[in-house]
């Protein structure tokens, strides 16, 4: 993953509305933000800590959304190289996807996956993998799920393979 992010603005006019957006998301003093804007210096210059990356991405994404909503153009520098804003959004999306996939895999490997994890498995995995997982959950083969999850797995498996398993009473 990328290590260092810098954001600056194309404008050199520190309007009150612009300062308000930047302060809301950076917490920096007005004078620092005004000076950064006027001198076209980065208003955000950070290397997020690896275990704070998700919080960093959420905060910066909200900031970018706020700037874009106001039509304010910004410049992006990632690890010392100028990049376009879409590249930064792509980096953030990849990180989000990795975090979500890791969470789902951890949940599956726990032997007690939640319905949300199983629903994502249904969307993103081959049908045979999904159905095999459901069979194992219904049979209690390596999984110890709660009754609600087992019932959900039973319904999904019955819908995917009518007659494959007996109806539950």
N, C-alpha and C positions, 0 to 999 in steps of 0.2 A: 504494500500500500504506500501511497504517497506520504511524505514526511512533513513537508513545510508548505504552508499556504499563505499567499499574500493577495489581498484584494485592495484595489484602489479605484478611483472614480475617473471618468473621462472629464467631468466638469471640474472647474476650479472655483465654483461659487458655493460657499457653505450656507445654504438657505436654512431657515429654521426647521422646515419640514424634513429636509435631508438630515440635519443634525439629530432630530428627534428619532428618525428611523435608526440611525447608526447607534445612538446612545441606548435605545431600547434593546439592541441585540449585542452590543459590545460592552456597555457599561463604562465606556471611557469618558473622561471629562470633555466638556464642550470645547475648551481651548485646544486640547490635543486633536480632536476631530476637525475643528476649523483649520488648524495648521496643516494637517494631513491633506485635507481637500484642497486648500489654496496652493500647496506646494506639489500637488499630485503625488503624494507619498502614500504608502499603504495605510489604510485605516484598520486593517486586520493583518497581522503578521504573526502567525502562530504555527507551532509544531505541537499538535495534540498528542498527549500521552496515550499510549496504546490502549489502556483500559478506560479511557475517557473519549475514545473516538466516536462512539455512537452519540454521546451528548454534544460533542463538537459538531457533528454532521447535522443534528437536529437544529442546533442554534444557528449555524451558518445557512442552512436551507431556509429557515424562517427569515433570515436577513435578506437572502437573495430574492425570496418571494416578495418581500416588502419593497425592495428596490425596483424589481421588475413591475410590480403593480403600479408604481409611480412613474414608470417609464425612465428610470435612472439607469444609465449605462455604466457598467463597471468593467474593470480589467482584472484578469486572473493570472497569477503566477504560481505554478506548482513545482516544487523542488527546483526553483531557479529558472524555470522555463516558462515563457509566456504561453498561455493556453486560452482557448475560447471558453466562454461560460458553460457551454454544453458539455465540454470535456469534464469540467469540475462536477457537474451534475451526474455524469456517467460514473466518475470515481465514487461519488457518494452512493449511487444506486448499487454499484458492485459491492460496496461494503455492506449495505443494507441486506442485499441478497445473501451474502456470505453469513452474516449474523443469523438471518432467518433459517437458512439451510442447516447451520450448526445447531440451532435451537431444536429444529424438527428432528434431526438425527439423534441428538441427545435424548429427546423425548421418546423416540422409537426404541432406542437402545436401553432405556430404563425398564422396558418391559411393561410399562403402564402408560402408553401414549394417550393423549387426549383426543377428543373428536376433531378438534381444529387441525391437529397434526395429521390425522387420518384423512381428513378432507383435502388437505394439501397434497398428500400422497396420491389421492385419487386424481387430482388435477395434473400432477407433474410426473407421475410414474407410468410405466407400461401397465396395461390392464392386468396382466398375469401377476405382476409383482404386487399390485394393490389387492387382488383377489386372494393371493396366497397369504398375505398378511392378515386379511380378514378371516380366512379359514383358521389360521393359527390363533387369533384372538377368540373366535367362537369356540374352538376346541380347547382353549386354555393351554396351548402348546407354546410355552416360552413367554406367555403374556399373562399378567394378573390384573386385568382391567376392572374398573367398577362396572356395576350392572348396566348403567346407562350407556357406557361405551360398548359393552358386549351387545346390548340390544341394537345399538346403531350399526355395529359391524354386521350383525345378523340380517338386519333390513337391507343394508347395502349389498351384501353377498347374495341374498335372495333376489334382489332386483337385477343384479349382474348375471346370475346363473339360476334362473327359475328352476325349482325342483332339486337343486344341488344339495340342499340341507333341509332336514325336516323342520316344519313350523314349530315355533316355541309356544307352549301353552301358558 
